[in-house]
Amino acid sequence: MNSIVRNIYMSDTSNEGAAVAAEHFTAAMAQAATGVSIVTTDGKGGRFGMTVSAIASVSAEPPLVLACLNRRSPMVEAVGENRIFCVNLLCTAHRTLSDKFSGRPHSGDPYGFDDELWGREVTGAPVLHGALAQFDCTLESAHDAGSHRIIIGRVHHAASTENAPLVYNAREYQQLTQLQDFDL
Ligand SMILES: Cc1cc2nc3c(=O)[nH]c(=O)nc-3n(C[C@H](O)[C@H](O)[C@H](O)COP(=O)(O)O)c2cc1C
C-alpha cells in the first residue's frame, strides 16, 4: 500500500473562527470514493433532478436516507415545496446521465428528463428505470449546514439491481474491481 502523505493542510486553531480553506477541503474530499446518484423531485415546486454524491443511509427503522444539496440549486426550494424526493443510485451505464444532471450534458438540455428513462412509484418523484437502487421518499426534515441543505427522507419504496455501481473518485468516474485473496 502506498502510504506516502502528499498534502497536509492545517488552519491556525488559535483563532476559533479559522477553518481549512475551501480548496484544501475539496482537494482532500475528492479522494473519497463515492457512489453517484441523481436526486429528483416533482410537484407544484417544479420537476428537478441533480447529480449528488453526498447521500447516506440514516436509519433502517424507520427507513431514512439523507442527501446534501447546495442551497444555490433551485431544486432545494422545490423539494421543500413538493415534500417528496427520490434518490436514484447510478450504474456505470449512467455516466452520461450523471453529466447531464450536473449541468454538463454531452448533447441536449442539461437537467432534461427523457420520459422513456423515468417512471413513478409511490410518491410521484421521478424514478430512474434500471437504477442501481431507488429510494422514493417523503421529506421528513431539512437542516441547513454551511452552503448546503441536508434533506432527510422517509423511504416508501426501495428497489435495486445487481448492475455495476458508478463510482466517483479523484474527480473522475470509476468502476469497482473485487479484491482477490492473493491481493492480501
Ligand atoms: C459526481 C458529482 C457529484 C456531485 N455531488 C453533489 C452533491 O453531493 N451535492 C451537490 O449539491 N452538488 C453535487 N454535485 C454538483 C451538482 O450536480 C451541480 O452543481 C448542480 O447540478 C448545479 O450545477 P450548475 O450550477 O453548474 O448547473 C455533483 C456533481 C457531480 C458531477
The ligand as an SDF file (V2000), in Angstrom:
LIG
                    3D

 31 33  0  0  0  0  0  0  0  0999 V2000
  -20.1950   13.2450   -9.4720 C   0  0  0  0  0  0  0  0  0  0  0  0
  -20.8530   14.5050   -8.9670 C   0  0  0  0  0  0  0  0  0  0  0  0
  -21.2750   14.5620   -7.6600 C   0  0  0  0  0  0  0  0  0  0  0  0
  -21.9130   15.7000   -7.1630 C   0  0  0  0  0  0  0  0  0  0  0  0
  -22.3610   15.7210   -5.8670 N   0  0  0  0  0  0  0  0  0  0  0  0
  -23.0400   16.7870   -5.4050 C   0  0  0  0  0  0  0  0  0  0  0  0
  -23.5870   16.7780   -4.0820 C   0  0  0  0  0  0  0  0  0  0  0  0
  -23.4270   15.8240   -3.3270 O   0  0  0  0  0  0  0  0  0  0  0  0
  -24.3020   17.8590   -3.6880 N   0  0  0  0  0  0  0  0  0  0  0  0
  -24.4800   18.9580   -4.5080 C   0  0  0  0  0  0  0  0  0  0  0  0
  -25.1320   19.9240   -4.0910 O   0  0  0  0  0  0  0  0  0  0  0  0
  -23.9530   19.0010   -5.7600 N   0  0  0  0  0  0  0  0  0  0  0  0
  -23.2550   17.9380   -6.2200 C   0  0  0  0  0  0  0  0  0  0  0  0
  -22.7480   17.9490   -7.4880 N   0  0  0  0  0  0  0  0  0  0  0  0
  -22.8660   19.1700   -8.3000 C   0  0  0  0  0  0  0  0  0  0  0  0
  -24.2480   19.3290   -8.8730 C   0  0  0  0  0  0  0  0  0  0  0  0
  -24.6570   18.2090   -9.6480 O   0  0  0  0  0  0  0  0  0  0  0  0
  -24.2000   20.6190   -9.7270 C   0  0  0  0  0  0  0  0  0  0  0  0
  -23.5140   21.6070   -9.0220 O   0  0  0  0  0  0  0  0  0  0  0  0
  -25.5590   21.1120   -9.9250 C   0  0  0  0  0  0  0  0  0  0  0  0
  -26.2010   20.2400  -10.8230 O   0  0  0  0  0  0  0  0  0  0  0  0
  -25.5720   22.5490  -10.4530 C   0  0  0  0  0  0  0  0  0  0  0  0
  -24.6150   22.7500  -11.4460 O   0  0  0  0  0  0  0  0  0  0  0  0
  -24.5580   24.0850  -12.3250 P   0  0  0  0  0  0  0  0  0  0  0  0
  -24.9090   25.2060  -11.3890 O   0  0  0  0  0  0  0  0  0  0  0  0
  -23.1220   24.1430  -12.7890 O   0  0  0  0  0  0  0  0  0  0  0  0
  -25.5390   23.9360  -13.4530 O   0  0  0  0  0  0  0  0  0  0  0  0
  -22.1090   16.8210   -8.0060 C   0  0  0  0  0  0  0  0  0  0  0  0
  -21.6660   16.7620   -9.3420 C   0  0  0  0  0  0  0  0  0  0  0  0
  -21.0480   15.6170   -9.8110 C   0  0  0  0  0  0  0  0  0  0  0  0
  -20.5940   15.5540  -11.2630 C   0  0  0  0  0  0  0  0  0  0  0  0
  1  2  1  0
  2  3  1  0
  2 30  2  0
  3  4  2  0
  4  5  1  0
  4 28  1  0
  5  6  2  0
  6  7  1  0
  6 13  1  0
  7  8  2  0
  7  9  1  0
  9 10  1  0
 10 11  2  0
 10 12  1  0
 12 13  2  0
 13 14  1  0
 14 15  1  0
 14 28  1  0
 15 16  1  0
 16 17  1  0
 16 18  1  0
 18 19  1  0
 18 20  1  0
 20 21  1  0
 20 22  1  0
 22 23  1  0
 23 24  1  0
 24 25  2  0
 24 26  1  0
 24 27  1  0
 28 29  2  0
 29 30  1  0
 30 31  1  0
M  END
$$$$
